[in-house]
């Protein structure tokens, strides 16, 4: 939690000092108000014994007390205003820092934290830290100041009454410590269980179509009920413990009041205590207990804030395995080369890719095909450094990808994922991801090349609203818009990760023909399941269980690669294969 304070701005520290000043002012005015109240009681007591009492004296003290009360109100308003300003500004900074950090994560860090956990840390945890900062500025500062002022006022007034106050404070501290011991370990558990409930909710919403198609609503509800019940039980346990705090404090405070009045009555009868002293002592004693009550409330808030702060720090201090290079000055353009590349996922024992070597030159098309799980997508994900190769080298334009700055490397690549993802906004705003400075003509040409003629039929055309994830357009339309986005970028290297799978054969063929004409000078890297998509590729790499089992043109592989021939025959038929030989 303390590490997070480095993200406070300099003016936040300045405002915190102002808050401290107003807290001291508020407490001082409170003490003076009690003193004035004691003066009035003393005047009335003296008057009862025959001393003169004028209305001017009462008016003077009354106006003085009214001004003090107004001063206290002003101080409280300023404290709350500044505390909320500091805490909300702090949470805003944290959200920005966490968001930026997550954007820099490699796939390894994303998998380590999980999406649901990152969402919880960016929302619930930061909100918890915000409330902790606010409560600290409001109460953690006030508690010791109030206790200090009150203790200074009662010292020497009455030993008997002081002992009653000390005993009450000890009992209150014991109550707080007992609750603290049992409740704090549960706060970490609550945050982890919140992660779980977010994960189940997100999974259900993402896969809602599958859930409904298989009538699995009951199973999903049962899964949610289990994590929901688990979180509820933990929250109930903590809240029930905290519920003991309020009546416990009431008993102690009321018991102290009774003790002071009883002891005070004996002392007054004995002539060793003034009535006005007892009245003010009660107020000071209540302020001491109130300060410890504020501390007890901080014991509830701070542990949660500490747990949340630790979780936020885990994100902010996480070191990405993908580190920016120093920058490169390549002499080649549009070349991609793999040299004896091996790769296995973090903490995995077996390699996903083994001894992969090939080179593709500017303007050429290389395609990868193989059975499901053969490592095709994993291979191309190494080029933009979603992961780094475990062994070997990957060269882009003759330079190891690890030497590039990530921004410099990404500028060379137009990446189209298998599941075309669109962002909430318009079709135009999604296309401008490729090049934010692209003009209308460039966008229209990209839509034409990608065979996205359907855009003309949509309401608003290129300004048609797209839902998050592109859920209001079909899978094929998402893929074509994703391809158009890459075309707008006009990169040196295109990477298509099975990006034509949702297209019918006619659209696929027409799109690839238009794309080939438009990208003559660009290198194309294609992952495909369909042989028909890669027939015209300059090189086809055949993968099987992470190993290269063949490389060549379509005709060459039909002759010398049994795995490729089996794939081609299963898709095109033996007669069609024999006809191409």
Secondary structure, DSSP 4 states (H G I P E B T S, - for coil): -GGGGGGS-HHHHHHHHHHHHHHHHHHHHHHHHHHHHHHHHHHHHHHHTT----HHHHHHHHHHHHHHHHHHHHHHHHHHHHHHHHHHHHHHHHHHHHHHHHHT--HHHHHHH-HHHHHHIIIIIHHHHHHHHHHIIIIIHHHHHHHHHHHHHHTTT-HHHHHHHHHHHHHHHHHHHHHHHHHHHHHHHHHHHHHHHHHHHHHHHHTHHHHHHTT-HHHHHHHHHHHHHHHHHHHHHHHHHHHHHHHHHHHHHHHHHHHHHHHHHHHHHTTSS-HHHHHHHHHHHHHHHHHHHHHHHHHHHHHHHHHHHHHHHHHHTPPPSS---S----SSSS-EEEEEEEE--TT-SS-SEEEEEEEE-TT-EEEEEESTTSSHHHHHHTTTTSS--SEEEEEETTEEGGGS-HHHHHHTEEEE-SS----SEEHHHHHTTT-TT--HHHHHHHHHHTT-GGGGGSTTGGG-EE-GGGTTS-HHHHHHHHHHHHHHHT-SEEEEESTTTTS-HHHHHHHHHHHHHHTTTSEEEEE-S-GGGSTT-SEEEEEETTEEEEEE-HHHHHHH-HHHHHHHHHHH-HHHHHHH-
